Amino acid sequence: MIQARFVFDRKKRVKSFNLTGHADYADTGKDIYCSAASAITQTVIGTLTEMIKAGQDFIYLNEVGEIDCQILDYDSLAEKKRIAAESLMFSAYIGLKQIEMIDGQTYLSILKEEDYS
């Protein structure tokens, strides 16, 4: 099963997400749940890379079996970039929630946390 963890800040923005595991629906490379989760999250990371600075504004990890993405400080971004980053990060949450609803957490489980630090 893919375990997805989304952390929201006090303004209800997705601060970070982390995905680990394998859906085990099919063999690696043929698993539609892993492919869908990977496509959603990698599109978000790729678009963020085009808009803001990786390593300065956000950090990410994209390895076999694990994907991480974290916005370091929304408030340091220019308004248009902040709004776009907020939307992209939230779209990852919505996209994965839709996948999770397909089979009732058989292949993907999402944990939503709040972090007000």
C-alpha positions, 0 to 999 in steps of 0.5 A: 500500500502507498502511504501518503502523509500531507502536513497542513499549516495554520493557514490550511495550506499543504506545507509538505507531502510524503509518499512511501511504499508500493500499491501492490496492485500489479508488478512494478512498472505496471501498477496503475495506482503507483503510476497515478500517484507518481504522475500527480506528485511528480507533476507538482514537483516539476511545475514547482521547479519551473516556478520557484527555486528548488533548495531555496523555496522548496525541497524535494526527494524523488526516489524509488519508493519515496517522494517528498516535497516541502515548501520551506516558507510560503510567506517569503514567496511573491504573491503570484508564486505563493498562490500558485505554489499553494494551489499546486500543493493542494492539488496533489492532496485532492488528486490523491484523495480521489485515488484513495476513494476509488478502492477505499484505501486498499492501495493508497492511504492518506494521513492528514496532519496539522503542524502549527510550528 
